Amino acid sequence: MQVELLESSMPIPPSMVTQEERGLHGVRTDADEKVPSDEALLMLRRGNERFVAGVPTAGKISDAMREALVKHNQAPHSAILGCADSRVPVDTVFDATPGELFVLRNAGNTCTHAEGSIVGSLEFCTGKLGSKLILVLGHTQCGAIAGATENHEKGATNAPGCALEGLLQGLAVVAKDASEQLGPHASQQELVAHAVKVNVFRSMEFLLKFSEPLRELVRKGELDIQGGIYHLETGRVEFLGRSPRQAEVLLSNLSLPPSMALGTIRTSQDEIVAPKLLAAWEPWMDGRMV
């Protein structure tokens, strides 16, 4: 019997991927049942395990699969807010096929700028498409967080001269929180690593603080927002769970992100916001106003 078993070509145990995960048509579509948040989280865990083990199952996509996605529409089981870093290809990290994940990415997996597009997209994904899990995914060695930490240590307060500087300044509060939590004796490496985790939780809290649709789904148990950190060194995702401040943030009565609440939606054609106006946003961004 052993000789026969050694000829098996099965790369992974059956429990690591099921037909139900891939959907009725080999890809997830609206023809499939909605996936509860705990099952969606398990699917992410299993997909990452396959990625780490080097035995992905998300292979070639056939014409029939593409046709199914068009005919039956999308029904992603999870939404991912991740970093734009090219070393963190979200679908690959979770061994996902088209239709499984609704992915939003920017430098630093943050909501500090263009936050309306992030929040609005997730309201669409959870409200219209029926996804019941949002995962905010940071990663080790994050350049955006490292840059924000360096700026914080230098005490940079000048008005940003370009979009990148504005992004890093928006993340400065993350570096500030991480520094205060670790104390003055933390090394630069320790500070950046902790700031990555702080940033994940802050993004999770931002989504709840400025979106009544997301808050309502969470209150009703129809949505879960969790965090994770992708480790570049191993390929593994460290799942962090919910924000420790979730209960507090759910008390928010705000319904729009700061830039939209000002009455206008800013674009790349607008001038730089004056420092005094930026200062007015700070209570919203650092947790002093719920």
N, C-alpha and C positions, 0 to 999 in steps of 0.2 A: 504493500500500500504506500509506503514511504516513497518508493521510486516513482510511483504514479503521481503523487502529490507534488514532488519536486519539479514535475513538468508543467505545473500550473503557471498561467500567465497573468493571474490576478495580482495587481500591484498593491492593493490596499484592502482592509476588511470591508465587508458590505455596509457596515454602519457609518462609514465615513462619507458616503454619498448614496442617495436614493433617487429613484426616478421621480418621486414626488417633488424633490427639491428642484429638479430641472424643469418640471411642468409637463402638462399633457402633450405638448407638441415638441418636447425636447428643449424648450426655452420657456421661461415664465411669461405668461400673457394674462389678459383679463379673463380668460376662460378658466383659469385656475382659482381655487379658493384663496382668500386673504390669509396671510400667515401671521399668527399671533406673535407678539414681540419676543417672547421667550424662545419660540421656535426659530424666529429669524436670527436671534443672537446665536443660537446653537449652529445654525447653518453657516454663519460667519466664522465661528470657531472651527468647525469641521473643514471649511474651505481653506482657512489659514494653515491648519494642520497638514492638509494635502500639499499646499504650496511649500511649506517647510520641509516636508518629507521628499519633495521632488517628484511627486506622483499626481500632478494635476489631471483633472478629468474634463475640464472645459476645452474640448478639442475644436475641430473644424465646425463651422456653421454652414448648414446646408441651405439650398434655395427654399426648401419647405419650411425651415425654421424662420428664415427672413420673411417669408410670406405670412407665417403665423403671427409674427410680431406686428405686421402691417394690418392684417385682417382682424386680429383680436385685441389690438392695442397693448400698451404696457401695463404691468402690475408688479413693480419692484417690491421685493419683500423688505428692503431696508434703504434708507437714505444715508449717505456718507458725506460729511463735511470734512475734507482732508486737505493736506498741503499740496501745493503744485510741484513740489520737489520731484524731479524725474526719477529718483531712486525709489519712489513710493507709488508704483502703478496700482491704484486701488483695486480695480477688477482682478488683476493678476494676483495680488496679495491674498485675495479671498477666493481665488479659483472660481470666478463667476463668469457666466455667459451673458450675452446681451439680454437685457430685460430683467435681470436680477437686482441690480443696484442703480439707484438714482444718485449720481455723484456730483458734488460741488467741490471745486478746488481753488485755492488761492495761496499765495505765500503766507505761511504761518497759520493756516486753517483758522482764520479769524473773522470776526464780524466788525472790526474797528472801522472799516471803510467799505463803501458800496454795500452797506449792511442790508439795505432794502431788498436788493436782489437775492441775497442769501436767505433772509427770512421769508420773503415772498415765495421763493422757489420751494422752500420746505413746507410752507402752508399749502402749496399746490400739490406736492407729493403726498402729504399725509391726508389732505382733505379730498382731493379729486382722485388720486391714484390709490389711496387706501393703505399706504405703507404705515406700519405700526411700530417701526423702530428707526430712530435717528442715532447714528454713531458719529461723534466728533473724534476724529483720528489725528493725533499729533505724531511726531516721530523724533527719534534721537538725532543729535547733530543737526538740528534745524537752523538753517542760516538766518532766517528772519528773526527767530528768537535770540540767536547769538548776537545779531546786529543791534536789536533793541536793548539787550543787556549791556552791550558795550556803550551805547548812547546814554543809558541810564547812569552808568558808572562815571561817564565823563560829565554828567550834568547838563547835557545838551538841551537847550530850551528855545533856540532860535526857530522862527517860522520856517517850515519846510520849503526848500527850493525846488523840489521835484516830488513826484508821486511816491517814489521809494522812500524818501525821507519822511513823508507824511505817514506812510505805512508803519515805519519803524517807530515813529513818535507815538502812534496810536497803540503800539504794543509796549510802550515804556511802563505803563502801569502794571503789566504782568511782571516785568523785571523788578519793579519796586516791591511788589508783594512777595516775590520769591526771595528777594534780598532780606526783607524784614522777617520772613519766616525762618530762614536759615541762620541769620545772625552775621556779624561782621567777619567771622573767621572762615567762612565758606570759600572754597576755591572757585575760580572762574568756571571750571568744568562742572562743579557741583551746582553752581548757580544756574547755569544754562540748562542743565538736566532737570532741575526742579522747576524752572520757569516753563519748560515744555508742558509739564503736568498742570501747573497753575493755569496756563493758557487754555488747555483743553477744558477745564472746569469753567473758566470765565466765558468761553464761547457757548458752552451748554447753558449757562445761566443767562447769557444775553438773549438767546433764543426764547427762553421762557419769559424773561422780563418784558420783552417788547412785542409779544405776539399773543393776543387773546385766543385765537384759534388753536395754537399749540398748547397753551395752558389748559384750555377746556378739554382737549383730547387727553392730556395727561391726567387731569382730575377724574375723568370718566374711566380711566384705565384702558383707553383705546390707543395710547401712544406711550412709548418709553424712550427717554433720551439718555444715552449712556456715552461714556468716554473710553478712549483707548490710546495706547502709544505703540507705534510700530518701531521695532528695534532693527535698525539697519544692519547691525552686526550679526543677527541671527535669523532675521526674516519673521520672527514671531511677533504677534500682536499681544500686548499686555492689556487686558480688559480692566478698566478702572471702576466700572459701575456707574451709579448716578452721582450727581453733584451733591456734596454734603449740605449745600444750601438750597436744595430743591424746594423743600417745604416753605422756606422763607420767600423765595422768588415767586412761587405760585400765588403769593398774596398781591403781586403787582397788579395795578389797574391800567397800565400803559398798553396802548394798542398799536403804536407805530415806532419804528426805530428813530433815533434822534434826528437824522438828516431829513426824514420825511415829516417829522413832527414840526419842523421849522416852517413848513408851509410850501416848500419848493423841493424838488428833487434835483440834486446837483449832478452835473456831468463833467467830463474831462474838459469841456469848453469854458467852465466857470473859473473865475479867479480864485486864488487861495483865500481861504476863510481867515478873517482877521483874528489875531490871538485872543482878543476879548471875547469874541463869539465862541471860539474853541473852548475858552475857560468855562463858558456857560454849560457846555456839555459834560464837563468833568464829573459832576455829581451823578449823572446817569451812568457814566462809564466805570466809576470806581466803587459803585455799590452804596453810595450815600443816599440815593433816592430810589425808592421802590414803588 
